[in-house]
C-alpha cells in the first residue's frame, strides 16, 4: 500500500519537474482504489448491543462514525492503510477510494474462510464422509456479500470522483446491509442435499469458545447507494446455491462413474441435488439473462466448471455438449456387448480409401486382432465385432464398402443376454475391422452438420479423437480392456499384450524391499517414442528442416518446460519431440480411478487445443507420478516403482569434473555417454504411479515399441 502511494507521489514530482522545464501538460493520476475491511470496526457483542446508546458506532456500521478498536490484527492493518491514504492526500493531494468489504463469498474462495469450509463440510457429509462442524462462530451475525456484487462495487468505485479540484479521500462499505449467521447458512445449504449423511464432528475449538458471546457486524449501505449507486443484488440463498454448485463441481469434476452399480436412491438423490441447486440459482439468471441457462461455450458463466462432450465418460449428464460421437457411441456399445477386450482405431480423414492395418499381413503366427486363433470365432462377434474402426462417413472407403456390399449381419446367437437385445443394423467389414461410420465436417455439408463438432475446447483434434483417450463410454459394460491402435499400426500379438496388461506390475518383492505390492494394477500401457532420425548424421536420409510448432502447441510446450524447470527436470519430455508414443494405448476400463485418470489427461489435452495429445499425456503422467511418490513418502513407504529416484528424460546430463582443465575430448565423451545412457533408459520399461483413492495402486506402464510388438506401416499417409 505504501509503495503504491509512494510511486504516485513520485509521478507527481516528475510531472512538477517537467512543468518547470516548460512542459505545461497537466498530470492526471490514475484512480486509486484499495481494499479495506469490515474488521476495522469493533464487532459488537449481544451484551454490548443492549447498551447501544454508549456505542460510538452501533450496527449497522457507518463510515462516518468514529472507529474505536479494530476487531482483529487484519483490521488493524487495513486501518493503517486508510490512515496512509489520508496522510498522502493531506501532504501530496493524492485522491483515493477505500472499500470496506464485509464477508465476501462465492466460487474460487480461499480455503480457511467460513463459507468455503462450510460448503466443503456439507458436500463431504452428503457424500458419506465426515465433515467438520463450524460451531465456534455459528451465532455471530455477519454481512455476507457475493463475489459478483463485490466486483460491481469495485467497478463503481473506479468511476467515482466527487466534484472539486482536490476532493478528499473517501471510504465506502461494501455489504448487503443484512446480517446472517453461519447456522442459518448451514440450514439453507443442507436443504439442497437430501439423504442422511454422516454427522459432523464437533471441533475442539467449539468447546473452548462455548461461552463466547456472539457478535454482530453488518454494514450501513446508505453512503455507497447514494454516492456509488451500488446495491448488492444477489440474495444470500441464491449466492449460497451458486457457491455449493461450484464446490460440487470441484469435488466431482467428471461426475460419478457411469458404470458404477449405485442404488436407485443414490441416483435419485444426485438428480434431486442438481435440480435443487439449478432452481436456486435461476433467480438472477432470469432477471439479467432472460432465464436461459449457461451456454456450454460460456466459460465465464460456468465459473470454470469443465464441460465435456456427451459421449465422453468424463461428462456430467446435466452439462455436456452434443457431438457427432453421440449416436456412434450408442451403436458401438451395442456392437461390443459381450466382448472382454476391444481393439479400435480412428480414421476421420474424408479422403481415406483404406485402413492400412486391414490390408497388411505380417505372418501366419501373428495375432493382430482380438478374438483370433479359434475356429469357432470366425465370422462371429469375438473376431469381427470386437475390432472397431471409426471411419469418416464421407470417406471413399465407407462409400465403397456400402456399394460393394461389404456388410454382415449379426450372428443369431450372438446377442443372447447382451445389452443390445438384438436388432443391430447390417455392419460394414473391412478386413478384420467392423467399420462404424462417423459424421464428419465436410465442405459439401451444411452449417448444421459442421456445428456438430463445436465444443468449448479450442481446436478439434481432441474432440475428433475422443475415443482414443476417453473410451469408457464407447464399449459394452463387459469390456475390461480397450486397445487403441493408429490406422498405420499393426500389433504382432494382442493376446500376449493383454496378458501383460492383466498381470500388472511384477510382484517379485514387497514394497519395502523395492518390489511391487500384490494390490498393484496397470491402468494404461503405451510405448516409448522410437529413436528419431538425426538429420545431422552423415548419410542421413531424413529431412534436415525443423518445422515450427503451431501456436497452441508452442504455448503448451513452453508452459510445460517452465514447470519442468521449477521441478528441476523431474518430468517426462523436455526435448523437441515427446518421448512417449500415443499411437498405441491399452486402457483398463475396470477401475474408477482409471476413469478419473483418463479424464485428467483428456481434459488437459483438450484445454490446450493442440494438434497432438502426447505432451499433455507426458505432463499428466509426470504429475500423477510426482504426487504418488510424495504420498508414498509421507506415509512412510518406499517409491518402489522408481528405485533410482529420478525421472526418465532422454538427453539428461551426467555430472562431470568440470573446470577449465577439462578437455574438449572429455566433454564430448561425457556427452556421448549421457546420450547413450538416455537411449538405454528409453529402451527399458518404466512404471509411473497414478493417484488412487482405493487400496489398489495404479500405474502407467511405458514399454519399448519392440516389446509391445508394434509394427509401423510406412505406407500410411498421415
N, C-alpha and C positions, 0 to 999 in steps of 0.2 A: 504493500500500500504506500509506504513512504517512498519507495523507489520510484513508483509511477508518478507521484506528486512532484518529486524532485526533478524527474525528467520533464514534466510540464513546465516547471519553473525555469529550467534551462532553455526550453523552447521560447519562453517569453524574453529571456535575456538576449538570446540570439536575435530575436525579432527587434528588440530595442537597439542592439548594436547595428543591425542592418539599416534601421531608420535613421540613425545618426550619420550614416555614410551617404545619405541622400536617397535611400530607397523608401518611398512613402507608402508602400503596400502594407495594408493593415494585417496583423497576425490574427488568425482565427484558431483558437484552441479547440481540439476535439471535445465533444460532450463526454464528460467523465461520470460514469455511473458505477457505483460499487455496491457490493452486497454486505449488508449488516445483518443483524439477527434479532429475533424477538427476545433472546436471552439477555439483552441489555436491560430489560425490565426485571424487576424483582417479583417473581411469581408469588402470588398471594395465596395463603392457605385458607382453609374454610374458617378457621378461628379468626384470622385477620379480616375476613370478609364481613364479619359481624360488626367490626369497628371501622367500616369503610370511610366513615367521616374523617378518621385520623390518617387515612392513607393519602399521600400526595397525588398518587396516580392509580386509582382503583380500576378494576376491569369494567368495561373494555379499555385496554391501554390506548392512551392518546399520545401523539407525537410531541405535542407542545407542552405536556406536563413534565415536571421535574423527575429525574431518574435518581433513585436512592442507591441501591446496591444491585449490581447485575446478579442474575441467578446462577451463573456458572463462570468458570475461567474463560470459556469460549465467548460468553457475553462480555466479559471484561475486555478481551482482545478486540472485539468488534466496537465497543465503546471508545477504545483508544483510537481506532480508525476514524470514527466520527469526529473525535477531538482533533486529529491530524487534519482532516478535511476542513474543519472550521478554522484552524490555525493558518493553513496555507491560503485560505481565502482572505483572512484578515491581513496577512503580511504580503501576499503576492496577487490577490484578486482572482484566484482560481476557483471557478464555479464547479460545484459537484452536486450529484443527486445520490442519496443513500436509500437503499431499500431494506427495511427491516422485515426479512422473511420470517414468517411463522413456520410451523412444521410442514415442509414440502414433502410430498409423497408421490408415488406413481411408478411406472416402468423405469428400469435402469437405476433404481435407487441403490444406495450403498448398503452392503451388509453391515449389521450392527444397529441400524436405525430401527425405530419402534415398529413402523408399518411393515418394513421389509421382513423383520423377524416374525412378526405376527402372520404375514402371508405364508412364509415358509413353514411355520408351525402348522397352520391349517391344512396346507397341501400335504404335509408329511403325515398328519393324523388321518386324513382321508385315505391315504394310500396304505394304511395299516401299520405305519411306523409310529415311533414315539416322538412327539413334539415337545417343545419346551413352552411352558405356560408363563406368559409375561404378566404376572400378577403384582409385580412390585409397584408399578405406577398405573394400575388399572383404573383407579378412581380419579387420577389427575385429569383436569379439563384443559384440553389444548385446542388450538385452532389449526386444523389440517387443511392445507391448500394444495390442490392438484398441480402437477408439474406444468401442464398446458397453461393454466392460469398464471403461474409464476413467470412463464416466458412472456405472456401477454403484458404483464406488469413491466418487465424489462424493456420491451419494445416501446411501451408508452413513455417510460422514463427517458429513453434515449431521444425522444422527440419533445420533451418538455423543457421549456425555458421561460421563466416568468418575465414580464416586461421590465424594462430598465437597463441601463448601460452595464451596471455591475450588480446583478442580482445575488442575494446571499445564498449559501448552500442550504439545501433542504433535505429532509428525510421523510419517507412515507412507509406506512405499514402495508405489508402485502399479506393479506389474510382474507378469510371469508366473513369475519365478524360473528361467527358462531362457534361455540365451544362443544367439544365431544370428548368422550373418554375411550380408552382402548377397550374397555369392557363392552361398550356399545358397538365398537367396530368389530370385535370378535363375534359377537352375536349376529351382526349383519353378515359377516363373512361366512359363518358356518351354515347359514340358511341355504347357501348355494350348493352345499355338499351333503346330500342325504346319505344315510348309512351310519353305522356305529362308529367305526374307527377307534383307535386306542386313546385312552385318557392321557392328557398331557401331564408331564412331570412338573411338579412344583419346584421352582428353583430355590436354592439355598438363600438367595438374597431376599426372597419373599418373606421368610421368617424373620430375617434381620430387620426388615423395614415394615413389619406388620403394624407397628404403632405409629408409623409416619403419617402426618396429616396430609390429605390430598391438597393439591394446589390448583389454581385457576390461572389460565393465561390465554386470552384471546384478544383480537385486535378491534380497535375502532377504525372503521373504513371510511369515515366521513371525509378526511383530507384527500385520500387517494381517489375517491369518487369525484370530488369537486374539482380537483386540480388535474389529475391524470386521466379522468374519465374511465378509470379502471374499476371493474367489479367482477369478482370471481363468479364464473358461470357453471362450473362443474359441481353438482351435488355430491356430498360425501359418499352416499351409497353407490352412485354410478362410478365415481372415480375409484372407489374400492374394488368394484367389479372389474374395471379395466386393469387394475393392479393385479388382482387374483388371476385374471386370464393370462397376463404376461408371465406370472410366476408358474402357472400351469404349463404354458408353452415351454418355459425354460426347464421345467422338470421332465417333461416328455416331449422334446422337440420333434421326435419321429413317431409320436403316437405310441400305442401299445402294439405288441406283437399280433399281427392279423391272424396268424395261425395258432395262437395260444388257445388252449381249452379253458375259457373263462365261463363262469356261470352266467345265466341269463340275468340274474340280479345285478351282477357287476357291470355287464354291458349296458343294462338299463340305467344304472346309476351314472355311468360315464356320459351317456346321452343326456340324462337329466341335468348334469352339471354344465355341459356345453350349452344347452338350451337356456338354462337359468342365467348364466353369465352373458349370453347373447342378448337376452331380453333386458337385462340390467344395463347393458352398455349401449342400448339403442336410443336412449333419450336424446343425447346431444347430437348423435348422428342424424336423427330425424329432423332436428331443428336446423342444423348447419350444413347437412349433406343430403338433404332430401330423402332421408330414410333408407338410403342404399347402404349395403354392406361394403366393406373394403374390397377394392379390386385386388385380385391376386398379384397384379403387377405393381401395386402401390405399396412400396416398401415402407414409406413413412407412416401410412395409415395402419399397416400391420405391425408397426413398432418392433421391427427386427425379427418377427416370427418367420421361420423358414417355410417356404411354400414349395412343394414338390409335385411332379405330375401324378395324376390319379392312378396311373399304372405302376407307380413306384411303391416298394414295400416301406418306404420312409414317410409316405404322405399321411396326413390326418384327414379322415373322411369328410370332416366339415370344412376343410380348407385345402383344396388341391386344384390343379389346372388340368383340364381335359387335353388330350393329345391324340395323335393317330395311333398310339400304342394301346388305347383302352380296349377296343374290340379285339385286337390281336392278342393281348394278354389273356382275355377270357377264352379265346379259341385255343391258345397254346396250353392253358391249364387243363382244358378238357382233353386235348390230344395226348398229353403226357401223363394223364391219370394212370396210376399203376406202375409207372417207371420208378426204379430205385435210383437211377442216375440218368442224367441227360447231357448229351453233347449238343452244343448250339453254336451258331455263327451268325454274323450280321453283315449283309451286303446291300447297302442302300443306294449305291450308285445307279442312276437311272439309265445308264448305258451298259450295264453289266450283261454279258452274254452267257457267262457260265460261272460256276463256283469251282475254282481250280482244284480244291481238295476232292471234289466229287468225281473228277475225270482223271485222277492220277493214281496209279498203283505203285506200291513200294516193296512188294514181295508177298509170297504166299503165307509166310508166318506172321505177317503184321496184323494187328487188330486195331485199326484206326477209328472204329466207331463203337458205340455202346450196343451190347447185346449180340456181338458177333461170335461165331465159333460153334454154335449149337444148331443142328439141323432143324430142330423144331422152331427155332427163332426166325427162320427165313420167311419173308413176306408177312411177318406178324409185328406186333407193337414194339417188342424189345429191340428189333433191328431198325424198323422204319420210323416209328412214331416217337422214339426216344432220341432221335437225332434231328434237331430242328434248325432250319435255316430261315432267318428273317430276311426277305429279299424285297426290293422295291417293286411295287405293283406296276410301275411304269416301265420296268426294265424289259429288254428284248428276251431275257431268259424266261420270265414268267409268261410273256405273251407266247413264246414258242412252246412251252410246256402245255399251255392250255390248248393251243391249236393242234399239237401233235397228239393230244390225248394222253399225256403222261400223268394220269390220275389213278388213284387206287382207292378202293372202298375199305372201310374198317372191317376187321375180322368179326364175324358174328358173335364169337365167344369172348372177344377181347374186352368188351365193355361190361361184363358181368361183375357187379359190385363196384364199378368205377364211379367217380364223381360225376362224369358227364351224363351217365344214364343213357348212352347211345344217342343216335341221331346226328352224328358228325357228318358234315358235308364231304364230298369227294376231296381228297387231299392230293396235292401235287408232289411228284417224286423226281429228284434229280440225283442219280447215283444212290448213295445211302442216305441222302438228306430228304426229309419231309419239308417241303418249301411252304412257308406261310407268307403270303403277300402282305406288304406293309404300305399303306398310302403315304406317298412322299410328295413334297412340293415339286411342282413341275411348271415349266413355262407355259404349258398348254392348259393348266388348270386355273380355276377362278380364284379370287382372293379368299373366299371362304375355305377352300381346301388348303391353301397355303397357311391360313391362320391357325390350322390345327397344330402347327408346330410352334406357335407362340408360347413363350414361357417367361417367367420373371428373371431367369438367368440370362446373362448376355451370351450371345453365341448359341449355336445349335448343336455342337459336337456332342456334348454330354446328354442332351435330350435325345438325339438320334441314336446314340449308343447306350440308352438307358438299361436294356437287359444285360449289357456287358458287366457293369459293376453293381447293379441292383436287381438281381434276377429272382428274388424271393417271391414276387407276385406273379411270375410268368409260368410257373410249373405246378403240377399237381402236388397235393399235400404228401404223397408217398415219396416224392423225390428227396433224397438225402444229399446228393452231390450234383452240382451243375458245373459242367466243364465248358468254358468259353474258349474257342479257337478261332483266330482270324481266318478269313477265307483262303489265305495263302499258306495255311499251316496244316500239316498232317502230323498226327501223333502216332508213333510207332506201335504202342501197346497201351491202350486206355485201361483195360482191366488191371494191369500192373500198376499204372499211375493211381488208380482208385484204391488199390490195396495199400499203396504207400500213404495215401491220404487217410485211410481208415486206421492204419497203425499209429499214426501220430508221432510225437516225439519219442525217441528211444528211451525206455525206462531201464537203463543199464545200471543206474545207481540212484540213491535218494538225493533230494535236493541239497542236503547238507554236504555231500561229498562231491558235488559237481555234476550230477546227472539230472535227468528229468523225473518229475514225480509221476505216479501212476495216473493221477487225475488230470493229465495234460491232453490237449486235443489240438488238431490243426484246423484253423478257421479258413485259411486261404493259402494256396500254393501257387507260385509263379516262378519264372526263370530269371536269371541274370541276363543282362544285355550281352549279346555276342560281341567279342572284341571288334572294335570299329576299324575300318580301313584307314591307314595312315597315309595321307597324300604326300607327305614329305619323304616317305621311304623310297629308296631307289627302286625303280621298276614298278612302282605302284600304278594300278590302272583306275583307281577311284578318282572322283572329281577333286580338284585342288581348290575349289572355291568354297567359301563358307557362306551359308545362307543366313541372312539376318532374321532373327526371330520376329514373329508378329507382335503387335503392340501388347496384347494381353499376355502372351507367352513371356515376353521380355520383362513385363512388370511382375509377373508371378515369379520368374526366376530370380529377379533382383531382390524381391522381398524374402524369399526363402534363403538366399545367400546371406542377407543381413542377419536373419535368425540363426543361421549356421555359424556365423562369426561370433554371435553372442553366446552360443553353446560350445564354442571352441572346437567346431568341426564335428561335434558328436551327433551327426546326422548322415543319412544316406545322400549320395549325389554330390553336387558341387561343381561338376565339370560342365563342358559344353553340352553333353548329352546325358540323359538319365542313365542310371546304372542298372535299372530293372527293365524287364520287357513285359509289357502287358498284353502281348499278342496271344498269350495263353494264361487263363485264370481258372483255378479249380476252387470252387466255393463249397463250403459246408453250410447247408441250409437247416441244420438241426438246432443250433443254439440261438437263443435270443440275443446273447452278447455278440454273436457273429453278425446278426442283422444290424445291430446298432453300430458295429464296426464298419460294415459296408455303407451304412448311411453317413457315417463320418466322412469317409473319403469320397462318396458320391457328392455330398453337399460341398465339400472342399473343392473338388474338381469343377463343379457346376458354377460356383460363385465367381470363378476367375474368367469364365468364358474363353478358356484357352483351347488350342487346337488338338491337345492331347491330354491324357489323364495320368501320364507316368510321373510327372513331377509332383502332382498332388498326392499320388499313392506313396511316393518316397517320403513326403512330409508327414502324412498321417501315420505311416508305418513307424517312422522315427519318433514321432510324438508319443504314440502309444507305448513304444518300447522304452522311451525315457521315463514315462510315468510308471510303467510296470517295474522297472528297475528301482525307481525311488520307493515305491510301495513295498517292494520286497526288502529293501534295505531298512526302511523304517520299522517293518515288522520283525526284524531280526533274522531274515532269511538271506540266502545267497542268490546271486544272479547266475544261476547255473546254465542259462542258455547263452551267456556271453562271458565265457571264462576269462578272456583276455581283457575284459573291461573297457574295450574300445569299440569304435564303430567301424563299419566296413565301407571304406570310401576309396575307390581306385585312385592312385596318384598321391596317396598320403606320404608325407616326407618322413625320412629317417633321420634322427638326430645324429650329427657328426661332431667332430672335434672343433670345427670352425677355426677362426683365427686367420691371420694374414698368411701364415706359413703353409696353409693347406693348398696343394697344387690344383690346377685345373683338372688334371687327370683324376685325382682323388674325388673331386666334386662330381665329375662325370660318372665315375664308378659308383659312388653312393646314389646318384640319381638313377642309374640303371638298376641298381639293386632295389631301390624303393619301388620303381615301376614293376620290376619282376615280382616283388613280394605282393604288390597290389593285384597284379594279374593272377598270381597264385591264389590269393584270397578270393578273387572273383570266381575262380573255378571250384571253390569249396561251398559246401552247404552253409546256410546261415539261418538261424532261428531268431525271431524278434517277438517280444512279448506283446500281448494285447490286454488292455484293461478289461477286467471281468468282475461282475458283481456276484458271481457264484464261486463255488469251491473249485470248479474246473478252470484251470489256467489255459487260455487260448494262445495260439502262436501263429505268426506268419512264417511260412517256410519258403525260402528262396533257394533255388537249385540251379546248377548249370544247365543250359538248354540240352546238352547231350544226355545228361542223366534223366531228364524228363522225356527224352525221346522225341524232341521237337524237330520236325523236318520243314525247312523253309522252302517253298516253291518259288523259285526265282522268276518264273514266267508270269507271275501275277502282276497286273498293272495297278499301281496304287492310285 
